Every structure is written in C-alpha cells, then in structure tokens.
Amino acid sequence: MNIKKLISHHFESVPVPEIFTFDAESINAECNALIAEFLKINDIELSIVQSFNYCLYEVLDNVLTHSGKMSGVLVSRYSAEKKQIQVLVADDGMGIHKSLIENDLYRNLTEKEALQHVILDKVTDGKGMGFGLYTTKNLITFAGGLLIIASGEHQLKYDGLQSTVSEIERVDGTVVFMAVNTNREIDANDVVDNRTDCAADFNETFLEDDDLDNLW
C-alpha cells in the first residue's frame, strides 16, 4: 500500500500525522498509547475519547481478523483547528468484498453492496460479531464528522446523516478513515447501543481514582 499517497489524500499537511504499525502483539499497546495522548488534550470531550477508544480497537482488530494479513498501519493526529480526531487504518489484505462473501448470507453481494452492508449491525464474514464498523458509524452519528471506508474500486462516505458509495481508483485491501468531532458531549454507551459499559471500562483502564472523583 502507498501510505504517503493515502496520507496526502486524507490529511492536510499540518500538523504532520503520526504513523504506527500494529500486529497481534502490539495492538493493545498502540491503541492505548494513542488514546492516552488524546486524553491529555483538554479540548476533547471525555465522552468522545471513551467511545472512540472502543471503536478504534474494533477497527484495528478488523484488520487482524478479516484481512488475511498479520499487520496493519495506523495514522493519526488531532486537528485543533477543526476540533477533530483524525485516524486512518489501512491494510493490503483481501478487501471487504472478498471477506464478506465468505459468509453464505452475503455471497451474492456486489462490491458496492458489500460496502453498504458493512456498516450495518451484525454483518460479518463469520469471524467476528459485525459490530466494529457499525459502532464507528454510530460514533459519527452522535459526535459528527466523517467516516470513509475504501476497498477495491468503491468507497463509502458517511457524514452522520447519510451514506453514499462511489467508484474510486482501486484500493488494494481496506482503508478506514475517521474524522471525529471532539467538542460535543455524548453518551459513550449510546454508541455501543448500551450492549456494554464502554465508558466504565475506559475509566477503569485510563483514569486514576482522583480523576474519577472529578467526573462527578
């Protein structure tokens, strides 16, 4: 994959985004380190970081679970001007369409239809729950911003209100780009349909007792 091309397409030149690689051994450390950096930025609402933490891990794990590859690339930055967390996750694996049609339920989907389905709840190739991109879509719905999913010759864009799929220059593998607005307070558990308490899990992992006391 051409990371420089992806960065120039999705990111403005300043500030320069950070680039990481991750695999099964480093996924937790890379995800936690990035979240810890965002947590230090006072302009980012805590509820955004709580829900973004859940979605980011799910998107990273999708690479290791569904792409057929052992590693992926994570590109990130915070735009103070736009008040956005901007993150790109990319792999050069089999792509969404080829992965999804491994499930007999979706065997007849076209590539375009596969992208339309992948942000729906419980849509999976059978190797996962089909919850990661669905919750990521929910995050954009509640927080505002933009979700882009590109794979093969198609790209889905979701702006919090509607999704569109268009033809693009071929992308080998899958690219997920998230631009999440950070100045809106939301309920992090709404993002996950209250199926888990991701806010409490986040607080237990990232916040000290004194920090928890200050939340109330």
C-alpha positions as CSV (number, residue, x, y, z in Angstrom):
1,M,0.0,0.0,0.0
2,N,1.1,3.5,-0.7
3,I,1.0,5.2,2.7
4,K,2.3,8.5,1.5
5,K,-0.5,8.7,-1.1
6,L,-3.1,7.8,1.5
7,I,-1.9,10.4,3.9
8,S,-1.8,13.2,1.2
9,H,-5.3,12.2,0.2
10,H,-6.9,12.2,3.7
11,F,-4.8,14.6,5.8
12,E,-3.8,18.2,5.4
13,S,-0.1,18.8,5.6
14,V,0.0,20.4,9.0
15,P,0.2,19.1,11.7
16,V,2.1,16.1,10.3
17,P,0.3,12.9,11.4
18,E,2.0,10.1,13.3
19,I,2.4,6.7,11.6
20,F,2.4,3.3,13.5
21,T,2.3,-0.3,12.5
22,F,0.5,-2.8,14.6
23,D,0.0,-6.6,14.8
24,A,-1.5,-9.1,17.3
25,E,1.3,-8.5,19.8
26,S,1.2,-4.7,19.7
27,I,-2.4,-3.8,19.0
28,N,-3.3,-3.1,22.7
29,A,-0.2,-1.0,23.3
30,E,-0.6,1.1,20.2
31,C,-4.3,1.7,20.8
32,N,-3.8,2.6,24.4
33,A,-0.8,4.9,23.7
34,L,-2.8,6.8,21.2
35,I,-5.8,7.1,23.4
36,A,-3.6,8.3,26.3
37,E,-2.3,11.1,24.1
38,F,-5.8,12.2,23.1
39,L,-6.8,12.1,26.8
40,K,-4.2,14.8,27.5
41,I,-5.9,17.3,25.2
42,N,-8.3,19.4,27.2
43,D,-10.3,20.4,24.2
44,I,-11.5,16.8,23.6
45,E,-14.7,15.8,25.5
46,L,-14.1,12.8,27.7
47,S,-17.1,11.0,26.3
48,I,-15.6,11.3,22.8
49,V,-12.4,9.6,23.9
50,Q,-14.4,6.9,25.8
51,S,-16.3,5.9,22.7
52,F,-13.5,6.5,20.2
53,N,-11.3,4.1,22.2
54,Y,-13.9,1.3,21.7
55,C,-14.3,2.0,18.0
56,L,-10.6,2.3,17.3
57,Y,-9.7,-1.0,18.8
58,E,-12.5,-2.7,16.9
59,V,-11.3,-1.2,13.6
60,L,-7.7,-2.3,14.3
61,D,-8.9,-5.7,15.2
62,N,-10.8,-6.0,12.0
63,V,-7.5,-5.9,10.1
64,L,-6.1,-8.8,12.1
65,T,-9.4,-10.8,12.0
66,H,-10.7,-10.2,8.5
67,S,-8.0,-9.0,6.1
68,G,-5.9,-12.2,6.0
69,K,-2.8,-10.1,6.9
70,M,-0.8,-10.2,10.1
71,S,-0.4,-6.4,10.5
72,G,-1.8,-3.0,9.5
73,V,-0.9,0.7,9.6
74,L,-2.4,3.3,11.9
75,V,-2.1,7.0,11.0
76,S,-3.4,9.6,13.5
77,R,-3.4,13.3,14.5
78,Y,-5.5,15.8,16.3
79,S,-6.6,18.9,14.4
80,A,-7.1,21.8,16.9
81,E,-8.3,24.0,14.1
82,K,-11.1,21.6,13.1
83,K,-11.5,20.2,16.6
84,Q,-11.3,16.7,15.2
85,I,-9.5,13.4,15.9
86,Q,-8.4,12.1,12.5
87,V,-7.4,8.5,12.2
88,L,-6.7,6.2,9.2
89,V,-6.3,2.4,9.5
90,A,-5.1,0.6,6.4
91,D,-4.1,-2.9,5.3
92,D,-3.3,-4.6,2.0
93,G,-5.4,-7.7,2.6
94,M,-8.2,-9.4,0.7
95,G,-10.6,-6.4,1.0
96,I,-14.1,-6.1,2.3
97,H,-16.0,-7.7,-0.6
98,K,-13.9,-10.9,-0.7
99,S,-14.0,-11.2,3.1
100,L,-17.8,-10.6,3.4
101,I,-18.8,-13.1,0.7
102,E,-17.1,-15.9,2.7
103,N,-20.4,-15.8,4.7
104,D,-23.1,-17.6,2.7
105,L,-25.6,-14.9,3.7
106,Y,-23.7,-12.3,1.6
107,R,-22.3,-14.5,-1.1
108,N,-24.2,-12.7,-3.9
109,L,-23.4,-9.1,-2.9
110,T,-21.6,-6.9,-5.3
111,E,-18.6,-4.9,-4.1
112,K,-20.7,-1.8,-3.8
113,E,-23.4,-3.7,-1.8
114,A,-20.8,-5.1,0.5
115,L,-19.6,-1.6,1.5
116,Q,-23.2,-0.6,2.0
117,H,-23.8,-3.6,4.3
118,V,-20.6,-3.5,6.3
119,I,-21.7,-0.5,8.5
120,L,-24.9,-2.3,9.5
121,D,-25.3,-4.2,12.8
122,K,-24.2,-7.9,12.9
123,V,-22.9,-8.0,9.3
124,T,-19.8,-10.2,9.3
125,D,-17.9,-12.8,7.3
126,G,-18.5,-15.1,10.3
127,K,-15.2,-14.4,12.0
128,G,-16.5,-11.7,14.3
129,M,-19.6,-10.0,15.6
130,G,-20.1,-7.4,12.9
131,F,-20.1,-4.7,15.5
132,G,-17.0,-2.6,14.9
133,L,-17.9,-0.6,11.8
134,Y,-21.5,-0.3,13.0
135,T,-20.4,1.3,16.3
136,T,-17.9,3.5,14.4
137,K,-20.8,4.7,12.2
138,N,-22.8,5.4,15.4
139,L,-19.9,7.5,16.8
140,I,-20.0,9.7,13.7
141,T,-23.8,9.9,14.0
142,F,-23.6,11.2,17.6
143,A,-20.4,13.2,17.5
144,G,-20.4,14.5,14.0
145,G,-17.6,14.2,11.5
146,L,-16.9,11.8,8.6
147,L,-16.4,8.1,8.1
148,I,-14.8,6.8,4.9
149,I,-14.3,3.1,4.0
150,A,-12.5,2.3,0.8
151,S,-11.9,-1.1,-0.6
152,G,-11.4,-2.4,-4.1
153,E,-12.9,0.0,-6.6
154,H,-15.5,1.6,-4.3
155,Q,-15.6,4.0,-1.4
156,L,-18.3,4.6,1.2
157,K,-18.7,8.0,2.8
158,Y,-20.9,8.6,5.9
159,D,-21.3,12.1,7.3
160,G,-23.6,11.4,10.2
161,L,-26.8,11.7,8.2
162,Q,-26.4,9.6,5.1
163,S,-24.0,7.3,3.4
164,T,-23.0,7.3,-0.3
165,V,-20.9,4.8,-2.3
166,S,-18.9,5.9,-5.3
167,E,-16.4,4.4,-7.7
168,I,-12.7,5.2,-7.0
169,E,-9.2,4.4,-8.2
170,R,-8.6,0.9,-7.0
171,V,-7.5,0.4,-3.4
172,D,-5.8,-2.9,-2.6
173,G,-7.0,-4.1,0.8
174,T,-9.1,-1.8,3.0
175,V,-8.8,1.8,4.2
176,V,-10.9,3.2,7.1
177,F,-10.6,7.0,7.8
178,M,-12.4,8.6,10.7
179,A,-12.7,12.3,11.4
180,V,-14.5,12.6,14.7
181,N,-15.6,15.9,16.1
182,T,-14.4,16.3,19.7
183,N,-16.3,19.3,21.1
184,R,-19.7,17.6,21.5
185,E,-20.6,15.7,24.7
186,I,-22.3,12.4,24.0
187,D,-23.2,9.3,25.9
188,A,-20.4,6.8,25.0
189,N,-22.7,3.9,25.8
190,D,-25.2,5.0,23.2
191,V,-22.5,4.4,20.6
192,V,-22.4,0.7,21.5
193,D,-26.2,0.5,21.8
194,N,-25.7,0.0,25.6
195,R,-24.6,-3.6,25.0
196,T,-21.5,-3.0,27.1
197,D,-20.4,-0.2,29.5
198,C,-17.6,1.1,27.4
199,A,-17.5,4.3,29.5
200,A,-16.8,2.4,32.7
201,D,-14.3,0.1,31.1
202,F,-12.5,3.1,29.7
203,N,-12.4,4.9,33.1
204,E,-11.1,1.8,34.8
205,T,-8.3,1.4,32.3
206,F,-7.2,5.1,31.8
207,L,-8.3,7.2,34.8
208,E,-6.9,7.3,38.3
209,D,-9.2,7.4,41.3
210,D,-8.7,11.1,41.6
211,D,-9.7,11.6,38.0
212,L,-12.8,9.5,38.5
213,D,-13.8,11.6,41.6
214,N,-13.5,14.8,39.4
215,L,-16.1,13.4,36.9
216,W,-18.8,13.8,39.5
